[in-house]
Amino acid sequence: MPAFPGVCYDDAALVAFPPDGSRAEFLYARMIERLARSVEEIIQGCSSHLEFEKGVARLSQRLRASSRVAPELYCIYFDLLKAVRGGTKQGIASGGDES
């Protein structure tokens, strides 16, 4: 997870108000890191069964390198999860797009 030197939030502070820019940055970075880690685990878990398109295989690196994540990426992620749960190899290899 991206480092925030000297910043430590407990669960109560993370959901507290008033809004706090540094807390928002921290939460966003944590969300992106967890999304990237999840995508990485899906790809690693499925890679012995199929070959991923290059764009899908690099998705976790792209997530971590991005300063902003396009909303479409969340759609791709949920399509990917749906394909994994449904066991459709074609859908998984293309990032969840079975059309």
C-alpha positions as CSV (number, residue, x, y, z in Angstrom):
1,M,0.0,0.0,0.0
2,P,1.3,3.5,-0.7
3,A,3.1,5.0,2.2
4,F,1.9,8.0,4.1
5,P,4.7,8.8,6.4
6,G,3.6,9.7,9.9
7,V,-0.1,9.1,9.1
8,C,-2.0,6.5,11.0
9,Y,-5.8,6.2,11.1
10,D,-7.8,4.0,13.3
11,D,-11.2,2.7,11.9
12,A,-13.2,5.4,13.8
13,A,-11.0,8.2,12.3
14,L,-11.4,6.8,8.8
15,V,-15.2,7.2,8.9
16,A,-15.3,10.4,11.1
17,F,-16.3,13.8,9.9
18,P,-15.6,16.6,9.0
19,P,-14.0,15.8,5.7
20,D,-10.2,15.6,5.6
21,G,-8.2,15.7,2.4
22,S,-5.3,13.6,3.7
23,R,-7.7,11.0,5.0
24,A,-9.5,11.0,1.6
25,E,-6.1,10.5,-0.1
26,F,-5.2,7.6,2.3
27,L,-8.6,5.9,1.7
28,Y,-8.3,6.2,-2.0
29,A,-4.8,4.8,-2.1
30,R,-5.9,1.9,0.1
31,M,-8.9,1.2,-2.1
32,I,-6.7,1.2,-5.3
33,E,-4.1,-1.0,-3.6
34,R,-6.7,-3.5,-2.5
35,L,-8.3,-3.5,-6.0
36,A,-4.9,-4.1,-7.6
37,R,-4.1,-6.9,-5.2
38,S,-7.5,-8.6,-5.9
39,V,-7.0,-8.3,-9.6
40,E,-3.5,-9.8,-9.2
41,E,-4.8,-12.7,-7.2
42,I,-7.5,-13.5,-9.8
43,I,-5.0,-13.4,-12.6
44,Q,-2.4,-15.5,-10.7
45,G,-5.1,-18.0,-9.7
46,C,-6.4,-18.4,-13.2
47,S,-3.1,-18.2,-15.2
48,S,-2.5,-21.9,-15.0
49,H,-5.8,-22.6,-16.8
50,L,-5.7,-19.9,-19.5
51,E,-3.7,-17.2,-21.2
52,F,-4.7,-13.6,-20.5
53,E,-4.7,-10.8,-23.0
54,K,-1.8,-8.5,-22.4
55,G,-4.0,-5.6,-21.2
56,V,-5.7,-7.8,-18.6
57,A,-2.4,-9.3,-17.4
58,R,-1.0,-5.8,-16.8
59,L,-4.1,-4.5,-15.1
60,S,-2.8,-4.6,-11.5
61,Q,0.3,-2.6,-12.5
62,R,-1.8,-0.1,-14.4
63,L,-4.0,0.4,-11.3
64,R,-1.0,1.0,-9.0
65,A,0.6,3.4,-11.5
66,S,-2.6,5.5,-12.0
67,S,-3.3,8.7,-10.2
68,R,-7.0,8.3,-11.1
69,V,-8.9,5.2,-12.1
70,A,-11.5,5.4,-14.8
71,P,-15.0,4.3,-13.6
72,E,-15.0,1.7,-16.5
73,L,-12.2,-0.1,-14.7
74,Y,-14.6,-1.0,-11.9
75,C,-17.0,-2.4,-14.4
76,I,-14.2,-4.5,-16.0
77,Y,-13.3,-5.7,-12.5
78,F,-16.8,-6.8,-11.6
79,D,-17.2,-8.5,-15.0
80,L,-14.0,-10.3,-14.4
81,L,-15.3,-11.5,-11.0
82,K,-18.5,-12.6,-12.6
83,A,-16.6,-14.6,-15.2
84,V,-14.4,-16.2,-12.6
85,R,-17.4,-17.2,-10.5
86,G,-19.2,-18.5,-13.6
87,G,-16.1,-20.4,-14.8
88,T,-16.2,-19.0,-18.3
89,K,-12.6,-19.2,-19.6
90,Q,-13.2,-16.9,-22.6
91,G,-14.8,-14.2,-20.3
92,I,-11.9,-14.5,-17.8
93,A,-9.1,-14.2,-20.4
94,S,-10.7,-11.1,-22.0
95,G,-11.2,-9.4,-18.7
96,G,-14.8,-10.4,-18.2
97,D,-16.1,-9.3,-21.5
98,E,-17.9,-12.2,-23.0
99,S,-19.6,-10.4,-25.8
